[in-house]
Amino acid sequence: MIERRNFPRKRRRLIVEYVLDGKPFSGFTWDMSYTGLYIAGTATPRIGERMSASIHLPDGKRVACEGKVIRSRKVPASLALEYPNGFSVALTGYFEDYCRFVGGLQ
């Protein structure tokens, strides 16, 4: 498969809080880039849905981000450790603390 992303994804596991249909959920980041992230979690929004999320950075800061769900994945339990259930979010807007964090990842 040809990689079409302009910014490479970096694997990092951070806690994420998000709201779906008025209910709070938490998950964790699986990978992230300047323009988006994959959130592993049991509750997945619909493709095309706009949502907000709060990412807990290692230094204790919380970064609020907004985006649009572009992909959703449910995998069999036997594959969940390799690639968990979750969804991809294309970020809409610029979130300085988030971009600074991603830029510092190796």
C-alpha positions in Angstrom: 0.0 0.0 0.0 1.4 3.4 -0.9 1.8 5.9 1.9 -0.1 9.1 1.0 0.3 11.0 4.2 2.2 14.3 4.1 3.2 13.9 7.8 4.4 10.6 9.2 2.5 9.1 12.1 4.3 8.6 15.4 3.3 6.0 17.8 2.5 7.3 21.3 0.1 6.2 23.9 -1.6 9.1 25.7 -5.0 9.2 27.5 -7.8 10.9 25.5 -11.2 12.0 26.7 -14.0 12.6 24.2 -17.8 13.0 24.2 -20.2 11.1 22.0 -23.9 11.8 22.0 -23.5 13.7 25.3 -21.7 10.9 27.1 -18.1 11.0 28.2 -15.6 8.3 27.1 -11.9 7.8 27.4 -9.4 6.0 25.2 -5.8 6.4 24.2 -3.8 7.6 21.2 -2.4 4.9 19.0 -0.5 7.1 16.6 -0.5 10.8 15.9 0.8 13.4 13.4 0.5 17.1 12.9 -2.8 16.7 11.1 -4.5 13.8 12.8 -4.5 10.9 15.2 -5.9 7.5 15.8 -7.9 7.1 19.0 -8.2 3.5 20.4 -11.5 3.1 22.3 -14.6 1.1 22.7 -17.0 3.9 21.7 -16.6 4.9 18.1 -18.3 7.9 16.5 -19.8 7.8 13.0 -17.6 8.6 10.0 -18.0 12.3 9.1 -19.0 13.3 12.7 -17.3 16.4 14.1 -15.9 15.9 17.6 -13.7 17.4 20.2 -11.1 15.6 22.4 -8.9 16.4 25.3 -5.4 14.8 25.1 -3.4 14.3 28.3 0.2 15.2 27.6 3.1 13.6 29.7 3.9 17.0 31.4 0.4 17.1 32.8 -1.1 19.5 30.3 -4.4 18.8 28.6 -4.7 19.8 25.0 -8.2 20.4 23.5 -8.5 19.5 19.8 -11.3 19.3 17.3 -11.6 17.3 14.2 -13.7 15.2 11.8 -13.8 11.4 12.0 -12.5 10.0 8.8 -12.1 6.3 9.6 -13.5 3.8 12.1 -12.3 0.3 12.8 -13.7 -2.7 14.7 -11.4 -5.7 14.8 -11.9 -9.2 16.2 -10.8 -9.7 19.8 -7.9 -11.9 18.6 -6.3 -9.0 16.7 -7.0 -6.2 19.2 -3.5 -6.2 20.6 -2.0 -5.7 17.2 -4.4 -2.9 16.1 -7.2 -1.9 18.5 -10.8 -0.8 17.8 -10.9 2.9 17.3 -11.1 5.8 14.9 -9.1 8.3 13.0 -9.6 12.0 13.4 -8.5 14.6 10.9 -7.8 17.7 13.0 -9.5 20.9 11.9 -7.5 23.9 12.9 -4.1 24.5 14.5 -3.5 23.5 18.1 -0.1 24.9 19.2 0.5 22.7 22.2 -0.4 19.6 20.3 1.8 20.5 17.3 4.7 21.3 19.6 4.3 17.9 21.3 4.1 16.0 18.0 7.1 17.9 16.7 9.2 16.8 19.6 8.5 13.1 19.1 11.2 10.8 17.6 
